[in-house]
Amino acid sequence: MERVAERVILLSGWRRSLVAFIAGGFAALAQPPFDFFAACFVSFPVLVWLLDGAVGDGRGLRALALPAFKTGWWFGFGYFMLGLWWIGNALLVDAGNFAWAVPLAIVGLPAFLAIFYGFAALFARFLWSGGILRIVSLAFFFGVSELIRSVIFTGFPWGSIGYAAMPTLLSMQSAKVFGLVGMNFLAVLVFSMPALLGTRRHLLVGSITAIGLVTIQFTYGYLSLSRESAADKFLPVRIVQPSIKQTEKWDSLEQTRIFNILLDLTRRQVSDGGAKPQLIVWPETAVPFLFTDRPEALVQLGEALDEGQMLLTGAVRAEGGDGLGATRYYNSVVAIAQDGTIVDAVDKVHLVPFGEYVPFANLLNNIGIEEIVQSAGPFTAGGARRPITVEEGTRVMPFVCYEIIFPHLVADAADQSDILLNVTNDAWFGVSPGPYQHFRQARVRAVESGLPLLRAANSGISAVIDSSGRVVEAFDLNAVGNLDVRMPIQKREKLYFENPGTNGMFIAFGFGAVLFGASIVRRLRAN
């Protein structure tokens, strides 16, 4: 292993960049649907060795900073390009208008996201030292970069490294304690430890640390799952998955057919003598028209719903117009009672840039850049998130599409909720890793919050997930039908792990204290 490390350290020029790119791309295999987490035990040691040799010609900060940044950037470019290529599929749905932007999605977005990893490598290299401390440095700055990536420019924490350390139900339980924030730090630390085989310095300490952390993770997972209490009650729910093709969703000639498919799936009798669903859920923007344009649709819904049933459906909601100012459109979850009346609606708060609205629209629209979702017009962000109350006072907190990937959004709303609801339409991305990655991130939110999750996706993956992340029942991609499940609901536990996100920040401070303390000691010894 020493010879392999030496050869990697001595790489230069395009060879160094190529190896960094390949290592990053290989690490992407740790994300769903592959879940080959072992790839990270190869990729991150290679990154450490590349940074060991990341020293340019001359002296000063530039000689150190530029090679380290380039190494981290190429690693990130490989990771995000191989992990997010499927985003380009969304632009091919309306290829006539958006095919020109496919290179921006497949190459431009990964190139931008790679900047975060470039700076992580750069700052880590400034505090680099021999042995295990350089691995602590890398883990700290990668964790910080993932935290910044989740909030800056509206945030995009898709594919965070921490998910690679949580491929199974047992390993996911750590999210209850540390959240995704903490798992990002710990994952890079453990994945990078094999780099110590290159010099064998601090190898024993590193091995004990890595094996100890993994042992604690799985032991806690086992204990957490074994101490689960029984559900307080069960709510009979029906998830409708129509698998409507994205090219048909807003075709005016297809509106009636699509709506009838949804109605037929809603009316179906429960098989095997199961309980009649009290809550029925349709996916994001399932209704293919505005209710204001087709008010008779509410009458049809009232006829389709039985006594005591409520429908939660994704729909586009309009406000304004007709002398009340410009019409505003909202991507919403609408609650419809058994008589067909709309009793509540909650709007999507965190919109997708360039997907649902265009930042700096006045400028960019002039050069032909428009939002991809053109169902009604650019969407307006909703106000404060709040729950919808359904049967017997059960509070359902809606998250539309990728809102569910933001840990802090879910954490902020958890105390007001009994059930998390995620309605989405991943048909944009076809049969690709995208829907599987989205599903995994939603599942981890259930674990972090300690709340069950109800997920309705147009083309999959629809599921009922319990408060520990266990999949109770699910539909795979492109299945068509209705999923009838008795959803377990239990009182949310108030553990001493009150906020996993806060605990994750404590890990960050701990890493930083060790790192900067060691740096000060080294400098004092050098003097």
PEVEN-V691061 format. One record per backbone hydrogen bond with DSSP energy under -0.5 kcal/mol. NH is the residue of the N-H (numbers start at 1). CO is the residue of the C=O. Records with the same first field share a line. If there is no record, write none. Layout:
BEGIN
NH->CO + CO
END
This chain:
BEGIN
5->1
6->2
7->3
8->4
9->5
10->6
11->8
15->12
16->12
17->13
18->14
19->15
20->16
21->17
22->18
23->19
24->20
25->21
26->22
27->23
28->24
29->26
30->27
31->28
34->31
35->31
36->29
37->35
39->36
40->37
41->37 + 38
42->39
43->39
44->40
46->42
47->43
48->44
49->45
50->46
51->47
52->48
53->49
54->51
55->53
56->63
64->60 + 61
65->61
66->62
68->64
69->65
70->66
71->67
72->68
73->69
74->70
75->71
76->72
77->73
78->74
79->75
80->76
81->77
82->78
83->79
84->80
85->81
87->84
88->85
89->86
90->87
91->87 + 88
92->88 + 89
93->90
95->92
97->94
98->94
99->95
101->98
102->99
105->101
106->102
107->103
108->103
109->104
111->107
112->108
113->109
114->110
115->112
116->113
117->113
118->114
119->115
120->116
121->117
122->118
123->119
124->120
125->121
126->122
127->123 + 124
128->125
133->130
134->131
135->131 + 132
136->132
137->133
138->134
139->135
140->136
141->137
142->138
143->139
144->140
145->141
146->142
147->143
148->144
149->145
150->146
151->148
152->148
154->151
155->152
156->149
160->157
163->160
164->161
165->161 + 162
166->163
172->168
173->169 + 170
174->171
175->172
176->173
177->174
178->174
179->174 + 175
182->178
183->179
184->180
185->181
186->182
187->183
188->184
189->185
190->186
191->187
192->188
193->189 + 190
195->192
196->193
197->194
198->195
199->196
200->196
203->200
206->202
207->203
208->204
209->205
210->206
211->207
212->208
213->209
214->210
215->211
216->212
217->213
218->214
219->215
220->216
221->217
222->218
223->219
224->220
225->221
226->222
227->223
228->225
232->489
233->489
235->487
236->234
237->485
238->279
239->483
240->238 + 281
241->239 + 481
242->240
243->458
248->245
249->245
251->248
252->250
254->251
255->251 + 252
258->254
259->255
260->256
261->257
262->258
263->259
264->260
265->261
266->262
267->263
268->264
273->270
274->271
278->236
279->236
280->310
281->238
282->312
284->424 + 456
286->283 + 314
287->314
293->290
294->290
297->294
298->295
299->295
300->296
301->297
302->298
303->299
304->300
305->301
309->306
310->278
311->336
312->280
313->311 + 334
314->283
315->332
317->315 + 330
319->328
321->325
324->321
328->319
329->378
330->317
332->315 + 330
333->346
334->313 + 332
335->344
336->311 + 334
337->341
340->337
343->335 + 341
344->335
346->333
348->331
351->349
353->351
354->357
355->352
356->352
357->352
359->357
361->358
363->360
364->360
365->361
367->364
368->365
369->364
370->368
372->354
373->355
374->372
379->356
380->329
382->348
388->396
390->394
393->390
394->391
396->388 + 394
397->395 + 419
398->396
399->421
401->399 + 423
403->400
404->401
405->402
406->403
407->405
409->406
410->406
411->407
412->408
413->409
414->410
415->411
416->413
417->414
418->395
419->395
420->452
421->397
422->454
423->399 + 421
424->456
428->425
429->426
430->427
432->430
436->432
437->433
438->434
439->435
440->436
441->437
442->438
443->439
444->440
445->441
446->442
447->443
448->444
449->445
450->446
451->446
452->418
453->465
454->420
455->453 + 463
456->422
457->455
458->424
461->475
462->475
463->455
464->473
465->453
466->470
469->466
472->464 + 470
473->464
475->462
478->459
479->476
481->241
483->239
484->482
485->237 + 483
487->235 + 485
489->233
495->493
498->496
503->499
504->500
505->501
506->502
507->503
508->504
509->505
510->506
511->507
512->508
513->509
514->510
515->511
516->512
517->513
518->514
519->515
520->516
521->517
522->518
523->519
524->520
525->521
526->522
527->523
END
